[in-house]
Amino acid sequence: MKTTKSTTEAALEIVARACAASDRKSLVHELFEVVQNVVGFDCGSVVSYQGAPLITLNKPEICHTLWIQHGARYARDMMPHDRASEAHADVVHDRSLLSARERDRRSMYREYLQPLGSCNFIVVRVRSGATLQQVITFTRVGRSIFREADVATLVRLRAPLAIALRLLSDSQTLPSGQTLPSGQMLPARQIFPDSRVATTARGAADFSLSRLTAREQHIVRYLARGLQNAEIAELCGTSRNTVRNQLAKIFRKLEVTTRAELVAHTLPELLGR
């Protein structure tokens, strides 16, 4: 059941829970729990385009079996959603895209969704620059339909969800040079050495965007969208070296050491603008 938690509160909680999670599966379920409090849904899933296993919430085991057998075909069925989401802040409602007849013709609907009693779903894409990394789906069953307000809420939550999921990597490097297995996370203290994310992100002035120049603020917003240095350079009409130097200045001004930490600390202001 939805609560009165605000979107900003939910976004901050997503980042805080991501820092506390110990593995990919527990992280995804933590994220689903937060989103359920602001956008009610019945079941969900996270599909990785980097080889990580499918993770689902409230879906029967047959869904895993079907995805293993036919995932490539279902992914092709999702291509219209992927293309449409590029023009809609990487969030799209299937009802706004396909008619009932078009949905019924697609194997993913017939084989994978209809047996669940699925009525409609929203797709949230997680990208790194132009590369699609993961797709999150939120599904309602029966007669419950997502509304425009639900889509708008997920548009605002897409950035923190992307930040949380990007804290995972198939191979994260430890300070010693060792690596973690696929799907494991670095401890929060190694990602954010000063452990200030959960508390400082709630409004400390030290991380105010007002401390940055207009160009530096643009760069922070581009980072929150998942853009890489080359893409930021193209948008800013400058070179990758210049962007790298500007990032170094931003890190020093805000006393952060990683891109994820930078976005997490400035998230309240980014969401409020």
C-alpha positions in Angstrom: 0.0 0.0 0.0 1.3 3.5 -0.8 2.2 5.9 2.0 2.5 9.6 2.1 6.3 9.5 1.7 7.4 12.2 -0.8 9.3 11.5 -3.9 12.3 13.3 -2.6 12.3 11.2 0.6 12.0 8.1 -1.4 14.9 9.1 -3.6 17.1 9.7 -0.6 16.1 6.4 0.9 16.9 4.6 -2.3 20.5 5.9 -2.2 20.8 5.2 1.5 19.6 1.6 1.1 21.9 1.1 -1.8 24.9 2.0 0.4 23.8 -0.6 3.0 23.0 -3.5 0.6 25.4 -6.4 0.5 24.5 -8.0 -2.8 22.5 -7.4 -6.0 19.4 -9.4 -5.1 19.0 -7.8 -1.7 19.5 -4.4 -3.2 16.8 -4.9 -5.9 14.3 -6.0 -3.3 15.2 -3.0 -1.1 14.6 -0.7 -4.1 11.2 -2.4 -4.9 10.1 -1.9 -1.3 10.8 1.8 -1.4 9.1 2.3 -4.8 6.0 0.3 -3.6 5.6 3.0 -0.9 5.1 5.7 -3.5 3.9 3.9 -6.6 1.8 0.8 -5.8 2.6 -2.2 -8.0 2.0 -5.9 -7.7 5.2 -7.5 -9.2 8.4 -6.4 -10.8 11.7 -7.4 -12.3 15.2 -6.2 -13.2 16.7 -7.4 -16.4 20.4 -7.0 -16.9 22.0 -6.5 -20.3 25.4 -7.3 -18.8 24.8 -10.9 -18.1 23.6 -10.8 -14.4 20.6 -13.1 -13.5 17.0 -11.9 -13.8 15.7 -10.7 -10.4 11.9 -10.7 -9.8 9.5 -9.7 -7.1 6.2 -11.6 -6.5 6.6 -13.5 -9.8 6.3 -17.4 -9.9 9.3 -19.6 -10.7 7.9 -20.1 -14.2 8.9 -16.6 -15.0 12.5 -17.4 -14.5 12.2 -20.5 -16.6 10.5 -18.7 -19.4 13.1 -15.9 -19.4 16.0 -18.3 -19.5 14.4 -20.1 -22.5 13.0 -17.1 -24.4 14.6 -14.0 -23.0 16.1 -12.9 -26.3 12.7 -13.0 -28.0 11.1 -11.2 -25.1 13.8 -8.5 -25.3 13.0 -8.0 -29.0 9.3 -7.5 -28.0 10.5 -4.8 -25.6 12.3 -2.8 -28.3 9.4 -0.4 -28.9 9.4 0.4 -25.2 13.1 0.9 -25.3 12.9 3.3 -28.3 10.0 5.2 -26.8 11.6 5.6 -23.4 14.5 7.5 -25.0 12.0 10.3 -25.8 10.3 10.0 -22.4 13.1 10.4 -19.8 13.8 6.7 -20.0 10.4 5.8 -18.4 7.4 4.6 -20.5 4.0 3.1 -19.7 3.1 0.2 -22.1 -0.5 1.4 -22.4 0.7 4.7 -23.9 2.6 2.7 -26.5 0.7 -0.3 -27.7 -3.0 -1.1 -28.3 -4.6 -4.1 -26.7 -4.4 -5.9 -30.1 -0.7 -5.1 -30.5 0.0 -6.3 -27.0 -1.8 -9.6 -27.6 0.3 -10.3 -30.7 3.5 -10.1 -28.8 4.9 -13.3 -27.3 6.1 -11.7 -24.1 2.5 -10.6 -23.3 1.0 -13.9 -24.3 3.5 -16.2 -22.6 5.1 -14.2 -19.9 2.7 -11.5 -18.7 -0.9 -12.7 -19.3 -0.5 -15.8 -17.1 0.3 -13.4 -14.3 -2.9 -11.6 -14.9 -0.8 -8.6 -15.9 -2.8 -5.6 -16.8 -0.1 -3.1 -17.6 3.5 -2.2 -16.7 6.0 0.7 -16.6 9.5 0.3 -17.9 12.4 2.2 -16.4 15.7 2.1 -18.3 19.1 2.4 -16.6 21.9 3.5 -18.9 25.5 4.4 -18.8 25.8 7.1 -21.4 24.2 5.7 -24.5 24.6 2.1 -23.3 21.5 0.3 -22.0 22.6 -1.6 -18.9 19.4 -2.7 -17.0 15.7 -2.5 -17.4 13.3 -2.3 -14.4 9.6 -3.2 -14.8 6.8 -2.4 -12.4 3.6 -4.4 -13.2 0.0 -4.2 -12.0 -2.4 -7.1 -12.3 -6.2 -7.2 -12.5 -7.9 -4.0 -13.3 -5.5 -1.6 -11.7 -4.0 0.9 -14.3 -1.0 3.1 -13.8 -1.8 6.8 -14.1 0.1 9.7 -15.4 1.0 10.7 -11.9 2.6 7.3 -11.4 4.7 7.7 -14.5 5.8 11.2 -13.4 6.8 9.8 -10.0 9.0 7.1 -11.6 10.5 9.7 -13.9 11.7 11.6 -10.8 12.9 8.3 -9.2 14.8 7.1 -12.3 18.0 9.0 -11.4 18.4 7.6 -7.9 17.4 4.1 -9.0 20.1 4.3 -11.7 22.6 5.5 -9.2 21.8 2.6 -6.9 22.0 0.0 -9.6 25.2 1.4 -10.9 26.9 0.9 -7.5 27.0 -2.7 -8.7 29.5 -3.8 -11.3 30.4 -7.1 -12.8 33.9 -6.4 -11.5 34.5 -3.8 -8.9 38.1 -3.1 -8.0 39.1 -3.1 -4.3 41.9 -0.8 -3.1 44.2 -3.9 -2.8 43.6 -4.6 -6.5 41.4 -7.6 -5.8 38.0 -7.9 -7.4 34.6 -8.8 -6.2 32.5 -11.6 -7.9 29.8 -10.6 -10.3 26.7 -9.3 -8.4 28.6 -8.4 -5.2 28.9 -4.9 -3.9 31.8 -3.0 -2.3 31.0 -2.1 1.4 29.5 1.3 1.7 32.5 2.6 3.6 34.8 1.8 0.6 32.4 3.5 -1.8 31.9 6.5 0.4 34.9 6.5 2.8 33.5 9.2 5.1 30.0 7.4 5.4 28.2 10.7 5.0 25.7 9.8 2.3 22.8 8.8 4.5 23.0 11.9 6.7 24.6 14.6 4.7 22.5 14.0 1.6 19.5 15.2 3.6 20.5 18.8 3.3 24.0 19.8 4.4 25.0 23.1 2.8 28.6 21.7 2.1 27.2 19.9 -0.9 25.1 22.8 -2.3 25.3 23.3 -6.0 25.6 27.0 -5.4 29.2 26.4 -4.6 29.8 25.5 -8.2 29.9 27.6 -11.4 27.1 27.3 -13.9 29.2 25.1 -16.1 30.1 22.8 -13.2 26.4 22.5 -12.2 25.6 21.4 -15.8 28.3 18.7 -15.6 26.8 17.4 -12.3 23.4 17.1 -13.9 24.9 15.3 -16.9 26.6 12.9 -14.6 23.3 12.2 -12.9 21.9 11.2 -16.3 24.7 8.7 -16.6 26.7 10.5 -19.3 30.4 9.7 -19.8 33.1 12.4 -20.2 33.1 12.2 -24.0 29.4 12.8 -24.2 29.5 15.7 -21.6 32.4 17.2 -23.6 30.3 17.1 -26.8 27.3 18.7 -25.1 29.5 21.4 -23.5 31.4 22.1 -26.7 34.7 21.3 -25.1 37.3 18.5 -24.8 37.3 15.4 -22.6 40.5 16.7 -20.9 38.7 19.9 -20.0 35.7 17.9 -18.6 38.1 15.7 -16.6 39.8 18.8 -15.1 36.4 20.4 -14.3 35.4 17.2 -12.6 38.6 17.3 -10.5 37.7 20.8 -9.4 34.1 19.8 -8.5 35.4 16.9 -6.4 37.8 19.2 -4.5 35.1 21.8 -3.9 32.5 19.3 -2.6 35.1 17.1 -1.0 34.0 13.9 -2.7 36.1 11.2 -4.4 33.8 9.3 -6.8 31.1 10.2 -9.4 28.5 8.1 -7.5 29.3 9.9 -4.3 29.0 13.3 -6.0 25.6 12.6 -7.5 24.3 11.0 -4.2 25.3 14.1 -2.2 23.8 16.6 -4.6 20.7 14.5 -5.3 18.3 16.6 -3.1 19.0 19.7 -5.1 19.0 17.8 -8.4 15.5 16.5 -7.7 14.2 19.8 -6.5 15.1 21.6 -9.8 
